[in-house]
Amino acid sequence: MAKVLDEASRQAVAEAVRYYRELGIYDLYRREVPEGMSFGQVIEREELAAAGAPATGVSPETTQLELGADDGQVARLLADKPAALRVIRQDIGDCTRCGLCQQRTNIVFGVGDPQARIMFIGEGPGADEDAQGEPFVGRAGQLLNNMIQAMGIRREDVYIANVVKCRPPQNRAPEREESEICGVFLMRQIAIIRPEIIVALGATAAKFLLGVSDSMMNLRGHIYDFHPVLPHTAPERDPNFSTKLVVTYHPAFLLRDPRQKKETWADLQMVMKYLGMPLPRRAGE
């Protein structure tokens, strides 16, 4: 017969189950624990059910996430970043966690190199992105591509995502609750990709990531220390991981006010200098 969990372990399991339920994960894989293991006593299905999770399970290949994982879990996730990102996408599922799901065509997860040094983060998909299921593919996306090429790299060399993964109505800014719900998955993406620097595109992304409310004038021009905020039960959580973050204008704003392109280029040059990338020479140099 299985041993009963002590109170501290039972609370840890209950908290983990609640976290996964909030992410929309209702089926948990239950693995028999090898004899002699000091932690992770076998949890009866009745105990999981009492904690709020159904007893049915899925294969470990489907989620690759287990309760009571050892300290090497983050290292294992980072060993295959594409697979880890697929797990996050599977966890999102056919999301109905907020009202943005009601008018979407596609969930816009993210695109690019999982090993990218630079990660660009916008606020949310527009009409073209919603139709194609890929971030920054419309007019603003074409401008972002030009910005990336001006840095001497390709779109395929970076990773691009948004704070929310469904299009807000009339392209409005995401509401706080929407950002907080969907932002958990963005934080998980950041924790897996581990970019050396993040470029927050626009005030909405900057304020969400930095947790501050300020003007673009004050937010720009700095290199911030950034640590993705995740519940302690998140598989990708690593207290030792931090990266840098720079704020610049959203490409959609630049289409409306091209005068700010010079300032945006200054922000991107700051990113390039931090990464040790060669700066493009001016004509005649």
C-alpha positions in Angstrom: 0.0 0.0 0.0 1.2 3.5 -0.8 2.5 5.7 2.0 0.5 8.8 2.9 2.1 12.1 2.2 3.2 14.2 5.1 1.4 17.6 5.4 4.1 19.7 3.8 4.4 17.3 0.8 0.6 17.2 0.5 0.4 21.0 0.4 3.2 21.2 -2.2 1.3 18.7 -4.4 -2.0 20.6 -4.0 -0.3 23.9 -4.9 1.3 22.4 -8.0 -2.1 20.9 -9.0 -3.8 24.2 -8.6 -1.1 25.9 -10.8 -1.6 23.3 -13.6 -5.3 23.7 -13.4 -5.0 27.5 -13.8 -3.0 26.7 -17.0 -5.7 24.5 -18.2 -3.9 21.2 -17.5 -6.4 18.8 -15.9 -4.8 15.4 -16.6 -1.6 14.6 -14.8 0.7 11.6 -15.5 1.3 9.4 -12.5 4.6 7.5 -12.4 5.4 4.8 -9.9 8.4 5.9 -7.8 11.4 3.5 -7.6 11.9 1.8 -4.3 14.3 3.6 -2.0 13.6 7.1 -3.3 13.7 9.5 -0.4 11.1 12.0 -1.8 8.1 11.7 -3.9 6.2 8.9 -2.2 3.5 7.3 -4.4 0.4 9.5 -4.5 -2.8 7.6 -4.7 -5.3 8.7 -7.3 -7.8 9.5 -4.5 -5.3 11.9 -3.1 -4.8 13.7 -6.4 -8.6 13.9 -6.8 -8.9 15.4 -3.3 -6.3 18.0 -4.4 -8.5 19.0 -7.3 -7.2 16.9 -10.3 -9.0 14.1 -12.2 -7.4 10.7 -11.9 -7.0 10.1 -15.6 -3.5 10.5 -17.1 -1.6 11.1 -20.2 1.7 9.7 -21.3 5.0 11.3 -20.1 5.9 11.9 -23.8 2.9 14.2 -24.1 3.9 16.6 -21.3 7.4 15.6 -20.1 6.5 17.4 -16.9 6.2 15.6 -13.6 5.4 16.6 -10.0 8.4 16.3 -7.7 11.0 16.7 -10.4 14.6 16.8 -9.3 16.9 19.8 -9.6 18.1 18.8 -13.0 14.7 19.4 -14.6 15.5 22.8 -16.0 18.8 21.5 -17.5 16.8 18.7 -19.2 14.3 21.2 -20.6 17.1 23.4 -21.9 18.8 20.4 -23.6 15.9 20.4 -26.1 14.4 23.9 -26.3 12.2 23.2 -29.3 10.5 20.3 -27.4 10.2 22.4 -24.3 8.5 25.2 -26.3 6.1 22.6 -27.8 5.1 21.5 -24.3 4.2 25.1 -23.5 2.2 25.3 -26.6 0.4 22.1 -25.7 -0.3 23.5 -22.3 -2.0 26.5 -23.8 -4.2 24.2 -25.8 -7.4 25.7 -27.3 -7.3 28.4 -24.7 -10.5 29.9 -23.3 -8.9 31.4 -20.2 -10.0 35.0 -21.0 -12.4 36.7 -23.4 -9.9 37.2 -26.1 -10.6 33.7 -27.3 -14.1 34.6 -28.5 -13.1 36.3 -31.7 -9.7 34.8 -32.5 -8.9 32.8 -35.6 -5.5 31.5 -34.4 -3.4 31.4 -31.3 -0.2 33.3 -32.1 2.4 31.5 -30.0 5.8 32.8 -31.2 8.3 32.2 -33.9 12.1 32.2 -34.4 15.3 30.5 -33.2 14.9 28.9 -29.7 18.6 29.6 -29.3 18.2 33.3 -30.1 20.4 35.9 -28.4 17.7 38.5 -28.9 14.0 38.2 -28.2 11.5 40.8 -29.4 8.2 41.1 -27.5 5.2 43.1 -28.7 1.8 43.5 -27.1 -0.6 41.3 -29.1 -1.5 40.0 -32.6 -3.2 42.1 -35.2 -5.5 41.0 -38.0 -2.8 39.6 -40.2 -1.2 37.8 -37.3 -4.5 36.4 -36.2 -5.1 35.1 -39.7 -1.7 33.5 -40.2 -1.0 32.4 -36.6 2.5 34.1 -36.6 3.6 37.3 -34.9 4.5 40.4 -36.8 3.6 39.5 -40.4 1.6 42.6 -41.4 2.9 46.1 -42.2 4.4 46.5 -38.7 6.0 43.1 -39.1 7.6 44.1 -42.3 9.1 47.2 -40.6 10.3 45.0 -37.7 12.0 42.7 -40.3 13.8 45.8 -41.7 14.8 46.8 -38.2 16.3 43.4 -37.6 18.1 43.4 -41.0 19.5 46.8 -40.2 21.2 45.1 -37.2 23.0 42.8 -39.5 20.9 39.7 -38.7 17.8 37.9 -40.0 14.4 37.4 -38.6 15.2 33.7 -38.3 18.1 34.6 -35.9 15.8 36.1 -33.3 12.7 35.0 -31.4 9.5 37.0 -31.6 6.4 36.8 -29.4 3.7 38.9 -27.7 2.4 39.5 -24.3 -1.0 38.0 -25.3 -1.5 35.3 -27.9 -5.0 36.2 -29.2 -6.0 39.4 -31.0 -7.7 42.0 -28.9 -10.8 43.5 -30.5 -10.1 46.4 -32.8 -6.4 46.0 -32.0 -6.9 47.6 -28.6 -4.2 47.2 -25.9 -4.6 44.1 -23.8 -6.3 44.6 -20.5 -4.4 43.9 -17.3 -6.2 40.6 -16.6 -5.7 39.4 -20.1 -2.0 40.2 -19.9 -1.6 38.5 -16.5 -3.3 35.3 -17.7 -1.4 35.0 -20.9 1.8 36.5 -19.6 2.5 33.3 -17.7 3.1 31.5 -20.9 5.3 34.3 -22.2 7.4 34.1 -19.0 7.8 30.4 -19.6 8.9 31.0 -23.2 11.5 33.5 -21.9 12.7 31.0 -19.3 13.3 28.4 -22.0 14.8 30.6 -24.8 17.0 32.4 -22.3 17.8 35.3 -24.6 20.8 37.5 -23.7 18.6 40.5 -24.1 14.9 41.3 -24.7 13.6 44.2 -26.8 10.2 45.3 -25.5 8.3 46.8 -28.4 6.0 49.6 -27.1 4.7 50.8 -23.8 2.3 47.9 -23.2 5.0 45.2 -23.5 7.5 47.4 -21.5 5.1 48.1 -18.7 4.0 44.4 -18.4 7.5 43.1 -18.4 9.0 45.7 -16.1 6.0 45.9 -13.8 6.0 49.7 -13.9 3.8 52.4 -15.4 5.8 55.2 -17.0 6.2 57.1 -20.2 8.2 55.8 -23.1 10.5 58.8 -22.8 11.5 57.6 -19.3 11.5 53.9 -20.1 13.8 54.1 -23.1 17.5 54.6 -23.0 18.3 52.1 -20.3 19.4 48.5 -20.1 17.3 46.8 -17.4 18.0 43.6 -15.4 15.1 41.2 -16.0 14.0 38.0 -14.4 10.9 36.1 -15.6 8.3 36.0 -12.9 7.0 32.4 -12.6 5.2 30.5 -9.8 7.7 28.3 -8.0 5.9 25.2 -9.4 6.7 26.2 -13.0 8.9 23.5 -14.6 11.1 26.2 -16.2 11.6 28.3 -13.1 15.3 29.0 -12.4 16.0 31.6 -9.6 19.5 32.0 -11.0 18.4 33.0 -14.5 18.2 36.7 -15.5 18.7 38.6 -18.6 18.7 42.2 -19.9 15.9 44.2 -21.4 15.7 47.3 -23.6 12.5 49.3 -24.4 11.9 50.9 -27.8 8.9 52.0 -29.9 6.5 49.5 -31.4 6.8 49.2 -35.2 3.1 50.1 -35.6 3.7 53.3 -33.8 6.6 54.1 -36.1 4.3 53.6 -39.1 2.2 56.4 -37.6 5.1 58.6 -36.6 8.2 57.9 -38.7 10.1 60.7 -36.9 10.8 58.3 -34.0 12.7 55.8 -36.3 16.0 57.6 -35.4 15.3 57.1 -31.7 14.4 53.5 -32.3 17.7 52.9 -34.2 19.5 54.4 -31.2 17.8 51.8 -29.0 18.8 48.9 -31.3 22.4 50.2 -31.5 22.4 50.0 -27.7 21.4 46.4 -27.9 24.1 45.7 -30.5 26.8 47.3 -28.4 25.7 45.2 -25.4 26.0 42.0 -27.4 29.3 43.0 -29.0 27.7 43.1 -32.5 29.4 45.2 -35.2 27.7 48.5 -35.9 26.9 49.2 -39.5 29.2 51.8 -41.0 27.9 55.0 -42.5 28.5 55.7 -46.2 32.0 56.9 -46.8 33.5 55.4 -43.6 
